[in-house]
Amino acid sequence: MANKETKFTEEELKSLNELSQGYQGIQNAFGQMKVQRILIDQQISSLEEAEIKLESDYTDIQQKERDLVKELNEKYGPGSLDPQTGVFTPTEQPAEQVEEVKSEES
C-alpha cells in the first residue's frame, strides 16, 4: 500500500489560511492588550505615588497651620482674622480670666 498524496482544494487552503490569520490576529491583540495593561499599571503606580506625596504634603501643611495659629495666639491672644483685610479682632475674655492673667503676672 503506497501513500497516496492528496492535494487540498483552493477553498480548503483558503479556509486554513483564514484560520491561521485569525489566530495570528488574536495573538497580536493579546500582545497589544498586555502592553496596554502594563502601561495602565505604570500609570496607576505613578498616581498612587503622587497620592502618597500629596497626603504627606497635606499633613505637613496642617502642621504648619497649627504651628502658625499657636504662634499667633501666643502673640495676639484669641481672636479672629479677616484674611481679606488683614484685620485682627481680639476676642474679649471674661473678667475672671483677665483677673487670673493679671494675678499670674504679679
N, C-alpha and C positions, 0 to 999 in steps of 0.2 A: 504494500500500500504506500504509495507516494503521496506526499503532502501536496495538495492542490492549492495554489495561490488564488486568493480572491481579491479582487480589486473593489474598493468601496466606490459607490457612485458619487458623482459630484454633489448631490444633495446630502448624502451621508457625511462626506468630508466637510461640507459647509456647516452642517449641524455640529460636528465635532469641533470645528474651528470656533464657532459661536460660543460653545460651552467653555472652551479654553480661554477665549477673550473675556467671557463673563467672570470666570474665576480670577483672571488677572486684574480685571477692573475692581472686583470686590477686595482683593488683596491690597491693591493700591489705595482704595478707600479706607480700609482698616489702618494702613500705614499713615495716611493723612490724618485720620481721626486720632491716632495715638500721638502724633506730633502736636495736634491742636490741644489734646489733653495735657501734654507736658507744658505747653505754653500757658495754658489756663492755670495749672498748678503753680507755675512760677509766679504768675500774676497774683494768685491767692496768697502765696507766701510773702510777696512784697507788700500786699495790703495788710497782712497780719503784722508784719514788722512795723509798718507805718502806724498801725493802730496802737501797738505797744508803745511806740515812741510818743504818740500823741497823748496816751494815757499818762505816761511819765511826765510830759510837759504840763499836762493839766494839773497833776498833783503838785508839781513844782510851783506853778502859778498860784494855786490855792495857798500854799505855804507862804509865798511872798505876800499875798493879800493879808493873811493872818498876822504876819510879822509887821506889815505896814500899819494895819489897824491898831495893833498893840502899841506900836511906837507913837502913833498919832494920839491915841487915847492917853498915853502917859504924858505927852507933851501938852495937849489941849484939853484933856478931860473928855467925858462923854458928850456926844452931840451928833449933829448931822451936817453933812456937806452937800451943797448943791454943786454937782460936777460941772454944770453949765456956766455958773458964775464964779465958782471957786470960793463962795462964801460959806464959812463955817458958823453954825448956830449952836452954842452950847446948850446942853440940856440942864435945866435948873435942878439942883439937888435939893431934896427935902432938908429942912432946917436941922434935923438930927444928924444927918450925915455931914453937914457943913460944920457943926459943932465938934463932931468926932474928929474931923480933919484938923480943925484948929487946935483941939486939945492934944492931938498926936504931934503937932508941930511945936507945941510949947515945951 
